[in-house]
Amino acid sequence: MFVVFFIFGNLKKFIENTMANIQQIAKELKKSLSNFDLAKATELSDNEAKTRMYLVEPFFEILRFNRGFENGNLVPEYDADFASLKGKKVDYAILFRNKPEIIVEVKKCNTKLNDKHLAQLNEYFNNTNDSKIGILTNGTQFDFYCRNNNGGFGLHPTPFYSFNWENIDGSQLEKLAEFYATGIDIKSIVDTAQELFFMEGFEEALFKELANPSKEFIKAVFSHMNGSRMTENIEKQIRDLINSVSLKSALDRLIIEESSKANSGIITTEDELKVFHIIKTILAQHKQIDTNSIGYRDFKGKFSILIDDNQKKKVCDLYITPTSHKIDIDGEKIDIPDIDSIVKLKKALTDKALSLI
């Protein structure tokens, strides 16, 4: 028992220290980026070469990546040959252990970044085997891409993070702080991005299925109606019945059922259920965790996520109000204002769940 408390005590300190460090770096970045004469640099960047010199290199220097062929890790004109075409070079590669894990393609300042530019970055990415992240930039807009793990080839078509130097805010800077040279963790950044893409893909697929139900889905519904033989007329009837009205009615019943299972008399909110399903999706991706074992109990003032409906097997508590979203893992309360902040806690949540199995 002492070992368990020791491990999770250190985990709490690690999470707390990591978040504090990110916030501190974000403050430093805001100061450095704000003090930079962006208007003057933009004015001077009237071609691609000057955009690199006056905007892109200073941006990465603020992130503490040093330019150079020998001692620096921000290497310009990095070889990215592909097929029979030789002499192709990506504008920059950022090296980690002498491997180009981040590549950067630069376009002239004020150029509107488009699919053609992304296709060019994608070619370089596919032929730089060690690449994990591709960045497309015009000096003020920086779009960060990672590999497409959903059956696609090369980079995911949507950036997992975009930074606009002309519109600095707190949420942008906290994400940018993860790329600070002294603390960057490429694997963690990419894993988080892939988790977000997975969840977005799930929600989009569910919407498409409900908006235009497949025959398989209609058959499944008919089977729950104790139907035996589905005719074209029955298929049409069911298809016509699957709409926003029937789905809202089913959702209301589902919320009532889940609420009654959790704790009679407590109203389970939509926000609580949304966070619950995000955490459940995260936990379900570990092979040792049975999706069916993950449940919850709703109490006055808190919402507990449990294993095997056992209060002694509590993964975490949620404290969700209209103005505040917090999660409590072993006594440590952490703000979770968005999906990204929840996904960052994947390891802590998974480790806690595994300790309860």
For each residue, the residues with C-beta under 8 A, 3 or more apart:
1: 4 5
2: 5 6
3: 6 7
4: 1 7 8 355
5: 1 2 8 9
6: 2 3 9 10
7: 3 4 10 11
8: 4 5 11 12 330 351 352 355
9: 5 6 12 13 330
10: 6 7 13 14
11: 7 8 14 15 329 330 348 351
12: 8 9 15 16 329 330 331 332
13: 9 10 16 17
14: 10 11 17 18
15: 11 12 18 19 329 332 334 345 348
16: 12 13 19 20 332
17: 13 14 20 21
18: 14 15 21 22
19: 15 16 22 23 334
20: 16 17 23 24
21: 17 18 24 25 183
22: 18 19 25 26 174 177 178
23: 19 20 26 27 174 177
24: 20 21 27 28
25: 21 22 28 29 177 180 183
26: 22 23 29 30 170 173 174 176 177
27: 23 24 30 31
28: 24 25 31 32
29: 25 26 32 33 62 63 173 176 177 180
30: 26 27 33 34 168 173
31: 27 28 34 35
32: 28 29 35 36 62
33: 29 30 36 62 165 168 173
34: 30 31 168
35: 31 32
36: 32 33 41 58 62
37: 40 41
38: 41 42 140 165 166
39: 42 43
40: 37 43 44
41: 36 37 38 44 45 54 55 58 139
42: 38 39 45 54 55 109 110 139 140
43: 39 40 46
44: 40 41 50 54
45: 41 42 50 51 53 54 55 108 109 139
46: 43 50 108 109
47: 50 51 108
48: 51 52 106 107 108
49: 52 53
50: 44 45 46 47 53 54 109
51: 45 47 48 54 55 56 106 107 108 109 138 139
52: 48 49 55 56 57 76 91 92 106 139
53: 45 49 50 56 57
54: 41 42 44 45 50 51 57 58 139
55: 41 42 45 51 52 58 59 109 139 140 165
56: 51 52 53 59 60 91 92 104 106 137 139
57: 52 53 54 60 61 67 74
58: 36 41 54 55 61 62
59: 55 56 62 63 137 139 142 165
60: 56 57 63 65 67 74 92 94 104
61: 57 58 64 65 66 67
62: 29 32 33 36 58 59
63: 29 59 60 176 179 180 181
64: 61 180 181 182
65: 60 61 72 73 74 94 181
66: 61 71 72 73 74
67: 57 60 61 72 74 75 76
68: 71 72 73 74 75
69: 72 75 76
70:
71: 66 68
72: 65 66 67 68 69 75
73: 65 66 68 94 95 96 181
74: 57 60 65 66 67 68 92 94
75: 67 68 69 72 78 92 93 94 95 100
76: 52 67 69 91 92
77: 89 90 91
78: 75 89 90 91 92 93 100 103 128
79: 88 89
80: 88 89 90 103 123 124 127 128
81: 85 86 87 88 127
82: 85 88 123 124 126 127
83: 127
84:
85: 81 82 88
86: 81
87: 81
88: 79 80 81 82 85 123 124 127
89: 77 78 79 80
90: 77 78 80 93 103 104 105 121 124 128
91: 52 56 76 77 78 104 105 106
92: 52 56 60 74 75 76 78 103 104 106
93: 75 78 90 100 102 103 104 128
94: 60 65 73 74 75 100 101 102 103 104
95: 73 75 98 99 100 101
96: 73 99 101 102 186
97:
98: 95
99: 95 96 130
100: 75 78 93 94 95 103 128 130 131
101: 94 95 96 130 131 132 133 186
102: 93 94 96 131 132 133 134 135 186
103: 78 80 90 92 93 94 100 121 124 125 128 131 133 134 135
104: 56 60 90 91 92 93 94 134 135 136 137
105: 90 91 117 120 121 124 134 135 136 137
106: 48 51 52 56 91 92 137 138 139
107: 48 51 111 113 117 136 137 138
108: 45 46 47 48 51 111 138
109: 42 45 46 50 51 55 138 139 140
110: 42 138 140
111: 107 108 117 138
112: 138
113: 107 117 118 136 137 138 141 143
114: 117 118
115: 118 119
116: 119 120
117: 105 107 111 113 114 120 121 136
118: 113 114 115 121 122 136 145 155 157
119: 115 116 122 123
120: 105 116 117 123 124
121: 90 103 105 117 118 124 125 134 135 136 145 155
122: 118 119 125 126 134 154 155
123: 80 82 88 119 120 126 127
124: 80 82 88 90 103 105 120 121 127 128 131 134
125: 103 121 122 128 131 134 145 147 154 155
126: 82 122 123 153 154
127: 80 81 82 83 88 123 124
128: 78 80 90 93 100 103 124 125 131
129:
130: 99 100 101
131: 100 101 102 103 124 125 128 134
132: 101 102 146 147 186 187 190
133: 101 102 103 144 145 146 186 189 190
134: 102 103 104 105 121 122 124 125 131 144 145 146 155
135: 102 103 104 105 121 142 143 144 145
136: 104 105 107 113 117 118 121 142 143 145 159
137: 56 59 104 105 106 107 113 140 141 142 143
138: 51 106 107 108 109 110 111 112 113 141
139: 41 42 45 51 52 54 55 56 59 106 109 165
140: 38 42 55 109 110 137 164 165 166
141: 113 137 138 162 163 164 165
142: 59 135 136 137 162 163 164 165
143: 113 135 136 137 159 161 162
144: 133 134 135 159 160 161 162 163
145: 118 121 125 133 134 135 136 155 156 158 159 160
146: 132 133 134 155 156 160 189 190 193 194
147: 125 132 154 155 156 190
148: 151 152 153 154 155 156 157
149: 152 156 194 197
150: 156 197 198 201
151: 148
152: 148 149 156 157
153: 126 148
154: 122 125 126 147 148
155: 118 121 122 125 134 145 146 147 148
156: 145 146 147 148 149 150 152 160 193 197
157: 118 148 152
158: 145 197
159: 136 143 144 145 162
160: 144 145 146 156 192 193 196 197
161: 143 144 175 193
162: 141 142 143 144 159
163: 141 142 144 172 175 176
164: 140 141 142 167 168 172
165: 33 38 55 59 139 140 141 142 168
166: 38 140
167: 164 172
168: 30 33 34 164 165 172 173
169: 172 173
170: 26 173 174
171: 174 175 338
172: 163 164 167 168 169 175 176
173: 26 29 30 33 168 169 170 176 177
174: 22 23 26 170 171 177 178
175: 161 163 171 172 178 340
176: 26 29 63 163 172 173 179 180
177: 22 23 25 26 29 173 174 180
178: 22 174 175 183 184 185 188 189
179: 63 176 184 189
180: 25 29 63 64 176 177 183 184
181: 63 64 65 73 184
182: 64
183: 21 25 178 180
184: 178 179 180 181 189
185: 178 188 189
186: 96 101 102 132 133 189 190
187: 132 190 191
188: 178 185 191 192
189: 133 146 178 179 184 185 186 192 193
190: 132 133 146 147 186 187 193 194
191: 187 188 194 195 346
192: 160 188 189 195 196 340 343 344 346
193: 146 156 160 161 189 190 196 197
194: 146 149 190 191 197 198
195: 191 192 198 199 282 343 346
196: 160 192 193 199 200 339 340 343
197: 149 150 156 158 160 193 194 200 201
198: 150 194 195 201 202 281 285
199: 195 196 202 203 278 281 339 343
200: 196 197 203 204
201: 150 197 198 204 205
202: 198 199 205 206 281
203: 199 200 206 207
204: 200 201 207 208
205: 201 202 208 209
206: 202 203 209 210
207: 203 204 210 211
208: 204 205 211 212
209: 205 206 212 213 214 217
210: 206 207 213 242 247
211: 207 208
212: 208 209
213: 209 210 217 218 238 239 242
214: 209 217 218
215: 218 219 235
216: 219 220
217: 209 213 214 220 221
218: 213 214 215 221 222 230 235 238 239 242
219: 215 216 222 223 230
220: 216 217 223 224
221: 217 218 224 225 238 242
222: 218 219 225 227 230 234 235 238
223: 219 220 226 227
224: 220 221
225: 221 222
226: 223
227: 222 223 230 234
228:
229:
230: 218 219 222 227 234 235
231: 234 235
232: 235 236
233: 236 237
234: 222 227 230 231 237 238
235: 215 218 222 230 231 232 238 239
236: 232 233 239 240
237: 233 234 240 241
238: 213 218 221 222 234 235 241 242
239: 213 218 235 236 242
240: 236 237 243
241: 237 238 246
242: 210 213 218 221 238 239 246 247
243: 240 246 247
244: 247 248
245: 248 249
246: 241 242 243 249 250
247: 210 242 243 244 250 251
248: 244 245 251 252
249: 245 246 252 253
250: 246 247 253 254
251: 247 248 254 255
252: 248 249 255 256
253: 249 250 256 257
254: 250 251 257 258
255: 251 252 258 259 268 270 273
256: 252 253 259 260
257: 253 254 260 261
258: 254 255 261 262 268 273 296
259: 255 256 262 263 266 267 268 298
260: 256 257 264
261: 257 258 295
262: 258 259 266 268 295 296 297 298
263: 259 266 297 298 299
264: 260
265:
266: 259 262 263 298 299 300
267: 259 298
268: 255 258 259 262 272 273 298 303
269: 272 273 320
270: 255 273 274
271: 274 275 320 325
272: 268 269 275 276 298 303 318 320
273: 255 258 268 269 270 276 277
274: 270 271 277 278
275: 271 272 278 279 318 320 325 327 336 342
276: 272 273 279 280 296 303 305 318
277: 273 274 280 281
278: 199 274 275 281 282 339 342 343
279: 275 276 282 283 305 315 316 342 349
280: 276 277 283 284 291 294 305
281: 198 199 202 277 278 284 285
282: 195 278 279 285 342 343 346 349 350
283: 279 280 286 289 291 294 315 349 350 353
284: 280 281 289 291 294
285: 198 281 282
286: 283 289 350 353 354
287:
288: 354 357
289: 283 284 286 293 294 350 353 354 357
290: 293 294
291: 280 283 284 294
292:
293: 289 290 307 308 357
294: 280 283 284 289 290 291 305 306 307 315 353
295: 261 262 305 306 307 308 309
296: 258 262 276 303 304 305 306
297: 262 263 303 304 306 309 311
298: 259 262 263 266 267 268 272 303 304
299: 263 266 302 303 304
300: 266
301: 319
302: 299 317 318 319 328
303: 268 272 276 296 297 298 299 317 318 319 320
304: 296 297 298 299 311 314 316 317 318
305: 276 279 280 294 295 296 314 315 316 317 318
306: 294 295 296 297 309 310 311 313 314 315
307: 293 294 295 310 313 314 315 353 356 357
308: 293 295 313
309: 295 297 306
310: 306 307 313
311: 297 304 306 314
312:
313: 306 307 308 310 356
314: 304 305 306 307 311 317 356
315: 279 283 294 305 306 307 329 349 352 353 356
316: 279 304 305 327 328 329 349 352
317: 302 303 304 305 314 327 328
318: 272 275 276 302 303 304 305 325 326 327 328
319: 301 302 303 324 325 326 327 328 333
320: 269 271 272 275 303 324 325 326
321: 324 325
322:
323:
324: 319 320 321 335
325: 271 275 318 319 320 321 335 336 337
326: 318 319 320 333 334 335 336
327: 275 316 317 318 319 333 334 336 342 345
328: 302 316 317 318 319 331 332 333 334
329: 11 12 15 315 316 332 334 345 348 349 352
330: 8 9 11 12 352
331: 12 328
332: 12 15 16 328 329
333: 319 326 327 328
334: 15 19 326 327 328 329 341 345
335: 324 325 326 341
336: 275 325 326 327 341 342 345
337: 325 341
338: 171 341 342
339: 196 199 278 342 343
340: 175 192 196 343 344
341: 334 335 336 337 338 344 345
342: 275 278 279 282 327 336 338 339 345
343: 192 195 196 199 278 282 339 340 346
344: 192 340 341
345: 15 327 329 334 336 341 342 348 349
346: 191 192 195 282 343 349 350
347: 350 351
348: 11 15 329 345 351 352
349: 279 282 283 315 316 329 345 346 352 353
350: 282 283 286 289 346 347 353 354
351: 8 11 347 348 354 355
352: 8 315 316 329 330 348 349 355 356
353: 283 286 289 294 307 315 349 350 356 357
354: 286 288 289 350 351 357
355: 4 8 351 352
356: 307 313 314 315 352 353
357: 288 289 293 307 353 354
